[in-house]
């Protein structure tokens, strides 16, 4: 060490751990600072995404000049600190702690899911005495016991580190498990008659340092050394949490959360984590089918493709390209969506294309709004929630909002139509009646909570109410944008909807966030043509189909009958259209009428890129091969294009990625090569986010460097920021490329009829466990679907004259239904809330998409 | 109650026990207390109106905490950040250390003395709300304390604008639920906040972030009961009592094989011999003291040797000379008929039962120690068991003999369970090893 003069401007502190000297941020925890500089201090209870508790005592160290053995996980670094984590005295403590942890541990490693990836096992092998001095009977409990449908607890294996309890409390806000009893009888338990029903419970299994918590889905399914792993992003919703998907014998068996700083911090929701089984469902259709004599018949791919081509050519010849429409494309990759965009707009020539099913927001708004990244939540002056329950729609984004509020103190402004998981944390709650404008005092309230704070207001915007027209959301967004310094973070939930819109699966748009008009010349040159006129969005397409104007409807992973908010209209459209061509994995209410069924690959079976709600392009990995002959969606589109006379000359998915980078202005520079090297993906347009680019230095390894356990510690990918930004020409679109579209911040004022005093205005929200295909084909999750019910304020319940739990008849302009009713003080008086569902008791049957709002007459059945 | 003080020429020095000894019939009532001068010191302190003087007098008195650790009281108060409000005074009345029963007597027999002490201390540290966390089993103490607080409030000694001084102070009483660990100050604060009673990691210390994350002083009942007397006598005068840095008097709870067990308030510096033989009347049937526990169940032991019996009741002396502590002032005496291994097992069983479970060495270690001591004390020991205990104990208290000051645990409960092992090894090693050689031991009937 040099004896340099103390630097007055030095903002870091100098720390030495086990002879390694480094600079660290003042106040940083010793255990973390040491780890970041290559010294791994053993630990069980400390997890870097949670507050330290210093309970397990495995990380005790000696600090020169100090007394005793402080835990490295609760000790902040100070300047000149000299630490020993490997002295004889400290090693003896580590041995002692391990011995203590093992005396009551059952050592049933051969039948434990954690066996082979267990930090207790590994550290015992490394440090353990090899022989137990404990001869008494160990602690016994019945094993395992269920904490919930998803998580089982073996209390004998538990080492009482409280990671699960702390996660549930601190991160998820679901304080449903805690310690019971004390001393060596202390155990983790849920409360009586109250299961650990958290949307995030699977994270506790992942971070458990032993096999105490196991997942009912994965339990006994595999041994860790038999698994093979691919890094990917979860596309169950649009957050795109980073993950490591693992398979055994060509079946997906486990998804682990990977710690991505900008996105998910290692967490996953249970729907994403456990929604794997649907890929292997016995109901999956894996061979092409064509309709013959009223029934489907399995045929070869060439036969099926020819049949589809004939239908398209016929319709185009007789009725024009405008008689053909494409719905869907939000379930696949950017590459899938892009080639479908080329096929529809460049080859067939129709602009009746929509990746959304009337349950999102107008593409004009989504593609043109001033965007925020997820990380901007942390540095916002305030966060406005212009949506409903984010926990049910984009669960891990909910965790990020919770953290921004609780850990970083960012004030929340809640504009949801009813109370939800973040309402009690909000500084301002302004319940807006659907169809009515924002309260006049709201802007002053927002200014008040922002006072003294820097940064823009981040508005998390989504379609919180499927029973009200999207215009009202855009209207509120426009008003906020006119008054405040606002950036928007979309909360549209559908898997890759942002990627699909970005690459052109929206009426009036072409790939790369450019409009049909702005991009006409550019894309005509590259594609040979684009549609002459702006087409219809989903609602218009369905209306046109119902009126007989759409002759061929291509459904790319779309099921309008189950997903479109107005089920009556969707049903009429599906019944009226001449020919349906379905690209899907399953038969559905919509696809079962298809003339041609083309089986496609699903998540886990396909590689490519996807774009999340903040515009981050990340890779998804291919882990298993489909059992049958299912093809990637993009390849199906390319095959159809070929048969329609256009060779797109795309042989691999990387070639598609590279073509997007070449032709779509917002994707300039986002080549397959770059996406593979970008540790955290790339936020588009890349030119504006170059400073965030980090290139990976190592592949994802879920084994720690010291060979200890896998998933229990944050799984990370190492990376470095590039020393020099890449050449500008690589990251920006050519000068003659069309400009990116910007939203003009104008929107129609909502014009809803006045509410009559006896009516309840309907709010239809999303439940995480819905009746979508992923849930219905995953038996474990299917059990978690909530019973349909109408939630109303207690005063309305009294007025109707029915008890909570009773049945009521609800009537809208679409018709009547009988549904269970529940009292919910979180619902404002005059409002009725329902989860979206297309089942027999269907919210979707009450909605008329032609009306700005839905008012219900609710009557007691007595 | 007969006056025992004169029996051998060794006398008590009654300060905090004066009222309750003088007026055994009504010392706990507001009338009895007022008749014997209660709240006069509070009146004088408030009339003087000098909060800093309270701190100064307590500092001059050399008063050290009477709960067990013996930390200088004025210094503890001085750690409160000067400009941070609200702040809280919390009274630790969760007296749970086995064989300690002095605070119970003060709560039951002289609650007004404590209330006056709390009011004066609150004035001194500028706090307006004090909490008394009282052991749940103290039914009579709770009844009399809450009655005393109500009476004091009715008379204007608590509440708003006390005695016209403009000073507000009120007391909230909270009953514990039977956990020994809640006598540890940070676990007490957790429990008071409604959480599970588990110690907190320090730093932050309670003086910086204690109850409800606000600056907090936690003091023992006897400590605060002493404060009015310090203010009355003057700190310097009080400091003349006692010896060295152990100033004043302390109440010692003497139990076990003595002829007259009970609470004795004596000037510090008196010898163990004078206390145990002079005041407590010596050992039953004129037997010898085999060993005694000088400072509550957590302390290491001393023996009936002259060296130990002639040692003064001086907190620093016994710590430095013998490695033991006066702790909570509870002295448990065992005569020569007693099996020290059985005593050790019973102590270990207590600590294993009371371990909160938060940190590994205590949670697992105390249970293990208890199991080994069980078999040793029931004729099932193994030859290496004492060494095993010393080694396992060393993983809770590295060095063992220094217990409880160096520890791998969060709080001193784990090391407390090691004290008996260190003592067995220090004083009775040969006796124990001889026994273990003769035991049936090995795999015969280990209890679950």
Interface residues (C-beta under 8 A of the other chain):
Chain A: X52 X53 X54 X55 X56 X57 X58 X60 X67 X68 X69 X71 X74 X89 X92 X93 X95 X96 X97 X99 X100 X101 X103 X104 X133 X134 X135 X136 X137 X159 X160 X178 X179 X181 X182 X183 X184 X185 X186
Chain B: X179 X181 X196 X201 X352 X353 X354 X355 X356 X357 X358 X359 X360 X361 X363 X364 X365 X366 X367 X368 X371 X372 X388 X392 X394 X395 X396 X398 X406 X407 X408 X409 X410 X443 X446 X447 X448
